[in-house]
């Protein structure tokens, strides 16, 4: 389905990206929680959401969505539109609410081709081959509570992965896991580092922070469990899906935490 057809079905206004209305779209995701957006595994999809802050652009880019349709008549600020322009991400807005927008598009046939949904990559048994003389290493410093810069490390690393020719499906897995890890540092820690080790066989991600630590890792790994404050939840974060999503998009997941000191997460994605 053309983006132009979606615009007409939703009686939407184009905020930016008229020149992209001829692109083909095969699916859609409707969500107002960042973790739900990142966990969506559809390909060539548009995002329908009521979130309009800067982080929605970076989250959309991490998820490889083709465009954003803001629902309920929401319109982002100029700085958000400028960020979308830099990413060549079309923006539209419709007065329809989220549920109704999804229903209109589904009834019109969008998303009914199940062959477009990505299959989960098969995990392999061993992760001992993590040291290689050919490894490329990237390190990014993350500052706690800095929501203006949140996501930039993951975005920069994603560009590097594209430049060296990593498979797009692998890039998406790595980017989602890394973005969730980066946001966890921003939300919960004082500061931290996001480190990549890229070899011909795998990509290793390590997120290490200085912060309060996690008293009960088993509980923290439960979907929906969150200690994020209300101000963070209002941005669409803190839904208790950060650690579960990191594990979901990794072939190997390890976590260690010391209360009063910090947390270290290791994730491996095989190539």
C-alpha positions in Angstrom: 0.0 0.0 0.0 1.4 3.4 -0.9 1.9 6.0 1.8 -0.3 8.3 -0.2 -3.1 5.8 0.1 -2.6 5.7 3.9 -2.7 9.5 3.9 -6.1 9.5 2.1 -7.6 6.7 4.2 -6.7 8.5 7.5 -7.5 12.0 6.0 -4.0 12.9 7.2 -2.0 16.0 6.7 1.7 15.7 5.7 3.9 17.6 8.1 7.0 16.7 6.2 8.0 14.4 3.4 5.6 14.9 0.5 8.2 13.5 -1.8 8.0 10.1 0.0 4.3 9.5 -0.5 5.0 7.1 -3.3 6.8 4.6 -1.0 5.3 1.2 -0.5 4.2 0.2 3.0 3.2 -3.4 4.0 2.4 -3.1 7.7 1.8 -0.9 10.7 2.5 -0.7 14.4 0.2 1.3 16.7 1.7 2.1 20.2 2.3 4.8 22.8 5.0 3.0 24.7 8.6 3.0 23.5 9.3 -0.6 24.4 6.2 -1.8 22.5 7.4 0.1 19.5 10.9 -1.4 19.7 9.6 -4.9 20.3 7.5 -4.8 17.1 9.1 -7.0 14.5 7.2 -6.1 11.4 9.2 -5.0 8.3 8.5 -2.0 6.0 5.9 -0.7 8.5 4.6 2.7 9.5 4.3 3.8 13.1 1.0 5.2 14.5 1.5 7.0 17.8 0.5 9.9 20.0 4.0 10.5 21.2 5.6 13.7 19.8 8.8 14.3 21.7 12.3 14.0 20.2 12.9 10.4 21.4 10.1 9.2 19.1 12.2 10.0 16.1 15.2 8.1 17.3 13.1 5.2 18.4 11.4 5.1 15.0 14.8 5.1 13.3 16.1 2.3 15.6 13.0 0.3 14.6 13.5 0.9 10.9 9.9 2.3 10.4 9.1 3.9 7.1 7.1 6.9 8.4 5.2 8.2 11.5 1.5 9.0 11.6 0.7 11.1 14.7 -2.8 10.3 15.9 -5.4 12.3 17.8 -4.4 15.4 15.9 -1.0 15.5 17.6 1.7 17.7 16.0 5.3 17.7 17.1 7.4 20.8 17.7 9.6 22.3 15.0 12.8 20.7 16.4 11.3 17.3 16.2 10.3 17.9 12.6 13.8 19.1 11.8 15.2 15.9 13.4 12.9 13.8 11.1 14.1 15.8 8.1 17.7 14.8 9.0 16.7 11.2 9.1 14.5 11.5 5.9 11.5 10.2 7.9 8.1 11.3 6.6 5.7 12.7 9.2 1.9 12.8 9.0 -0.9 13.7 11.4 -4.5 12.5 11.6 -7.4 13.4 13.8 -8.4 9.8 14.2 -7.5 8.1 17.5 -5.0 5.3 17.6 -7.4 2.4 17.7 -9.6 3.7 14.9 -6.6 4.5 12.7 -5.3 1.0 13.0 -8.7 -0.4 12.3 -9.1 1.7 9.1 -5.8 0.6 7.8 -6.3 -3.1 8.6 -9.8 -3.1 7.0 -8.2 -1.6 3.9 -5.8 -4.6 3.8 -2.6 -3.2 5.4 -0.7 -5.8 7.4 -2.7 -8.8 6.3 0.3 -10.4 4.5 1.9 -12.5 7.3 4.9 -13.3 5.1 6.2 -9.8 5.8 6.7 -10.5 9.5 10.2 -11.2 10.5 11.1 -14.7 11.9 13.2 -14.8 15.0 16.8 -15.7 14.4 17.9 -19.1 15.8 20.1 -18.8 18.8 23.4 -20.7 18.8 24.7 -22.6 21.7 28.2 -21.2 22.3 29.4 -17.6 23.0 33.0 -18.4 23.9 34.5 -17.2 20.6 34.1 -13.6 21.6 37.7 -12.5 21.3 39.1 -11.9 17.8 42.1 -9.9 16.5 39.7 -8.6 13.8 37.3 -7.1 16.3 36.2 -3.5 15.7 35.4 -1.7 19.0 33.2 1.3 19.6 32.7 3.0 23.0 30.2 5.6 23.9 29.8 7.6 27.2 26.2 7.9 28.4 25.1 10.5 30.9 22.3 9.8 33.3 19.1 11.8 33.0 20.3 13.4 29.7 17.2 12.8 27.6 18.2 15.2 24.9 21.2 13.1 24.0 19.6 9.7 24.7 19.7 7.4 21.7 22.5 9.2 19.9 25.1 6.5 20.8 23.0 3.8 19.4 22.2 5.9 16.3 25.9 6.5 15.6 26.8 2.8 16.0 23.9 1.9 13.7 25.4 4.0 11.0 28.8 2.3 11.4 27.1 -1.1 11.1 25.5 0.0 7.9 28.8 1.3 6.5 30.6 -2.0 7.1 27.8 -4.0 5.5 26.1 -5.8 8.4 22.8 -7.5 7.4 19.8 -5.1 8.0 18.0 -7.7 10.2 21.1 -8.0 12.4 21.4 -4.3 12.6 17.8 -4.0 13.9 18.4 -6.6 16.6 21.6 -4.9 17.7 20.0 -1.4 17.6 16.9 -2.4 19.6 19.0 -4.1 22.3 21.5 -1.3 22.4 18.8 1.4 22.6 17.0 -0.2 25.5 20.4 -0.5 27.3 21.2 3.1 26.6 17.8 4.3 27.8 18.2 2.2 31.0 21.4 4.0 31.8 19.8 7.4 31.1 16.7 6.6 33.2 18.2 4.8 36.2 22.0 5.5 36.4 24.3 8.4 37.1 26.5 7.6 34.1 27.7 4.6 32.0 29.2 3.3 28.9 27.9 1.4 25.8 30.5 -0.7 24.2 30.5 -2.7 20.9 32.9 -5.4 19.9 32.2 -6.4 16.2 33.8 -9.6 14.8 33.2 -11.6 11.7 31.1 -14.0 13.8 29.2 -11.9 16.2 28.5 -8.5 17.8 29.0 -8.2 21.5 27.3 -5.3 23.4 28.2 -4.3 26.9 26.3 -1.7 28.8 27.9 -0.9 32.1 26.8 1.9 34.5 27.4 3.5 37.8 24.1 3.8 39.7 21.9 2.3 42.4 22.1 -1.2 41.0 19.3 -3.8 40.9 18.2 -5.4 44.2 16.2 -8.2 42.6 17.3 -9.2 39.1 14.7 -11.9 38.7 12.0 -9.4 39.4 13.5 -6.8 37.1 13.5 -9.3 34.3 9.7 -9.7 34.5 7.8 -8.0 31.8 5.9 -4.9 33.1 8.0 -4.5 36.3 9.4 -1.0 36.5 10.8 1.4 39.0 10.9 4.4 36.6 9.4 7.7 38.0 6.2 9.2 36.6 8.1 11.9 34.6 9.8 9.2 32.6 6.6 7.2 32.1 5.0 10.3 30.6 7.6 10.2 27.8 6.5 6.7 26.9 9.4 5.0 28.7 9.5 2.9 31.9 7.0 0.3 30.8 9.1 -2.5 32.3 10.1 -3.9 29.0 13.7 -2.7 28.8 15.5 -5.7 30.1 13.1 -8.2 28.6 13.5 -6.6 25.2 17.3 -6.7 25.5 17.1 -10.4 26.2 14.6 -11.0 23.4 16.8 -9.3 20.7 20.0 -11.1 21.9 21.2 -14.6 21.2 23.0 -14.5 24.5 22.1 -12.3 27.5 24.0 -11.9 30.8 23.4 -9.4 33.6 25.2 -8.7 36.9 24.4 -5.9 39.4 25.7 -4.7 42.7 23.4 -2.6 44.8 24.9 0.8 45.4 27.5 0.4 42.7 25.9 -0.3 39.3 24.9 -2.8 36.7 26.6 -4.6 33.8 24.7 -6.2 30.9 26.4 -8.3 28.2 24.5 -9.2 25.0 25.7 -11.2 22.0 24.1 -11.2 18.6 25.5 -13.8 16.1 26.1 -12.8 12.5 
